[in-house]
Amino acid sequence: MQIGIIGAGHIGGTLTRRLTALGHEVRVANSRGPHTLQALARETGATPVDVREVGRDADIVIVAIPERCIPTLPPGVLDSAPPDAAIVDTGNFYPRQRDGRIEEIEAGMPESRWVEKHLGRPVIKAFNNMFADHLLRRGKPRGTPGRIALPIAGDDPAAKAKVMKLVDELGFDPVDAGGLDESWRQQPGTPVYATDLDVEGVRRALAAARPERRPEFRAESPEEGIPAPS
């Protein structure tokens, strides 16, 4: 497949490495420009591009940047992506640790619904509940007992099917986690977050989730705002 990745940090860089190793054609972009991605390109064979070009001809576009940076993406950043491209949001909202206060998320909007609003394209929520190193090293062949499962939430069945197929290729069991309005069940602080559960464990964890955010995943005061990107 043709895959575009926005972001070359922990998750974006890991997915670039894994997906090129699987034989996919990967374009990767970041906020600092293609010239800053030459080392990753040499290592993986991925093609560095301007962020506005990352979606061109892509089957899947993966957005793997901090929540606070979503509004700083260029307007129409995904205009080059085909209408049927699956857009994947891997992000998490960390108000105290990184992102500051995002009022709509604080008020209860699922993180990926907020991302979808800013991107102007439907998104699939995936890859957000696993450590990058585990994503790199803990994939197993299908049928392996105890194979780690990953929840995938989204409203477009065709796009979700593409992402679930990719998750399986990466060595994890995909679990349909419902529509995007249910994606809060895999946000930070929920039972499925950073737990490396198998299929049945993921299903139980999703069912046990509660919508109230734990205090450490809420902004400390109403005065906090979205900080400027560093």
C-alpha positions in Angstrom: 0.0 0.0 0.0 0.9 3.7 -0.3 1.1 5.1 3.2 1.7 8.7 4.3 2.8 9.5 7.8 2.7 12.9 9.4 5.1 12.9 12.3 8.4 11.2 12.8 8.5 10.9 16.6 8.1 7.8 18.7 4.9 6.5 17.0 5.5 8.0 13.5 9.1 6.9 13.4 8.2 3.4 14.6 5.5 3.0 12.0 7.8 4.3 9.3 10.3 1.6 10.2 7.8 -1.2 10.6 5.8 -0.4 7.5 8.7 0.0 5.1 10.1 -3.3 6.4 6.8 -4.9 5.4 7.2 -3.6 1.9 4.8 -0.7 1.9 5.7 2.5 0.1 5.9 5.2 2.8 6.0 9.0 2.5 6.9 10.7 5.8 6.6 14.4 6.7 7.1 16.6 9.7 6.8 20.3 10.7 10.5 21.0 10.0 10.7 19.9 6.4 11.9 17.0 4.3 15.6 17.9 4.8 15.3 17.0 8.5 14.2 13.4 7.7 17.2 12.3 5.6 18.6 10.0 8.3 15.2 8.2 8.7 14.9 8.0 4.9 18.4 6.4 4.6 17.5 3.9 7.4 14.1 2.9 6.1 13.8 3.7 2.4 10.8 6.0 3.1 10.4 9.1 1.0 10.6 12.5 2.9 8.0 15.0 1.5 6.4 18.3 2.4 3.5 17.8 4.7 1.1 19.0 2.1 2.2 16.1 -0.2 2.1 13.3 2.3 -1.4 12.2 1.4 -0.9 12.1 -2.4 -2.1 8.8 -3.8 -2.2 7.3 -0.3 -4.3 4.4 0.7 -3.8 5.3 4.4 -2.5 8.6 6.0 -1.4 8.3 9.6 -1.3 11.5 11.8 1.1 11.0 14.6 1.8 14.4 16.2 1.0 15.9 19.6 -2.6 17.1 20.0 -1.4 20.7 20.6 0.1 20.7 17.1 -3.0 19.6 15.2 -4.3 23.2 14.8 -0.9 24.3 13.4 -1.1 21.9 10.4 -1.5 23.8 7.1 -5.1 24.4 6.0 -6.1 21.6 3.6 -3.2 19.5 4.6 -5.0 16.4 3.5 -6.4 17.8 0.3 -3.9 15.7 -1.7 -5.2 12.5 -0.2 -7.8 10.5 -2.3 -11.4 10.6 -1.0 -11.3 7.0 0.0 -8.0 7.2 1.9 -8.2 6.1 5.5 -7.0 8.8 7.9 -5.6 7.5 11.1 -5.3 9.5 14.3 -2.7 8.0 16.8 -2.8 10.9 19.2 -3.6 11.3 22.9 -4.4 14.4 24.9 -1.9 15.0 27.7 -3.0 18.4 29.2 -0.6 18.5 32.2 2.3 16.8 30.6 2.3 18.4 27.1 -0.8 19.9 25.5 -2.3 22.4 27.8 -6.0 23.0 27.9 -8.1 22.1 24.9 -11.6 23.3 25.9 -13.7 21.0 23.8 -11.8 17.9 24.9 -12.0 19.0 28.5 -15.8 19.4 28.0 -16.1 15.7 26.9 -15.5 15.6 23.2 -13.5 12.5 22.3 -10.0 13.4 21.3 -10.2 12.0 17.8 -13.5 13.7 17.1 -11.7 17.0 17.9 -8.8 15.9 15.6 -11.4 15.0 12.9 -12.9 18.5 13.2 -9.6 20.2 12.6 -8.5 17.9 9.8 -11.8 18.2 7.9 -11.7 14.4 7.1 -13.2 11.4 8.9 -10.6 9.7 11.1 -9.9 6.2 12.5 -8.5 6.0 16.0 -5.7 3.5 16.3 -2.2 2.9 17.7 -2.7 5.3 20.6 -2.8 2.9 23.5 0.5 1.1 23.0 4.1 2.1 23.8 6.2 2.8 20.7 8.8 0.2 21.7 6.1 -2.5 22.0 4.8 -1.5 18.6 8.3 -2.0 17.2 9.2 -5.2 18.9 6.1 -7.2 20.2 4.2 -8.0 17.0 3.6 -11.8 16.6 2.2 -14.0 13.8 -1.5 -14.4 13.6 -2.7 -17.2 15.8 0.1 -16.9 18.4 -1.4 -17.4 21.9 -1.5 -14.2 23.8 -1.0 -12.0 20.7 -1.5 -8.4 21.7 -4.7 -6.8 20.4 -5.2 -3.2 19.4 -8.6 -1.4 19.5 -9.6 0.5 16.3 -12.5 3.0 16.4 -14.1 4.8 13.5 -17.3 5.5 11.6 -16.3 4.4 8.0 -16.4 0.6 7.7 -14.2 0.6 4.6 -11.5 2.8 6.2 -11.6 0.8 9.4 -11.2 -2.4 7.4 -8.0 -1.1 5.8 -6.6 -0.1 9.2 -7.5 -3.4 10.8 -5.7 -5.3 8.0 -2.6 -3.1 8.6 -2.7 -3.8 12.3 -2.8 -7.6 11.6 0.2 -7.2 9.2 2.1 -5.5 12.0 1.6 -8.5 14.2 -1.4 -7.5 16.4 -5.0 -8.6 16.6 -7.3 -5.8 15.5 -10.4 -5.3 17.7 -13.4 -3.2 16.4 -13.9 -0.7 19.1 -17.1 0.9 17.6 -17.7 4.3 16.2 -15.5 7.3 16.7 -17.8 8.6 19.5 -16.8 5.5 21.4 -13.1 6.2 21.0 -12.9 7.7 24.5 -12.8 4.1 25.7 -9.2 3.8 24.5 -8.0 7.2 25.7 -5.3 7.7 28.4 -6.4 6.5 31.8 -8.8 3.9 30.5 -8.4 0.1 31.2 -7.1 -0.6 27.7 -4.5 2.1 27.7 -0.8 0.8 27.8 -1.8 -2.6 28.9 -0.9 -5.0 26.0 -4.0 -7.1 26.4 -5.2 -9.9 24.1 -8.5 -9.8 22.2 -10.7 -10.8 25.0 -8.8 -8.6 27.4 -9.3 -5.6 25.1 -13.0 -6.3 24.8 -13.4 -6.5 28.5 -11.3 -3.3 29.0 -13.3 -1.3 26.5 -16.6 -2.4 28.2 -15.2 -1.5 31.6 -14.2 2.0 30.6 -15.9 5.1 32.1 -16.1 8.5 30.4 -14.9 10.6 33.3 -11.2 11.5 32.8 -8.9 10.7 35.6 -7.5 13.8 37.3 -4.0 13.4 35.8 -5.5 13.5 32.3 -7.4 16.8 32.9 -6.0 20.3 32.8 -5.2 21.7 36.2 -7.0 25.1 35.8 -9.4 26.8 33.4 -6.6 29.3 32.6 -4.4 26.8 30.9 -4.4 27.1 27.1 -2.9 25.3 24.1 0.8 26.2 24.3 2.7 27.3 21.2 4.6 24.5 19.5 8.2 24.4 20.5 
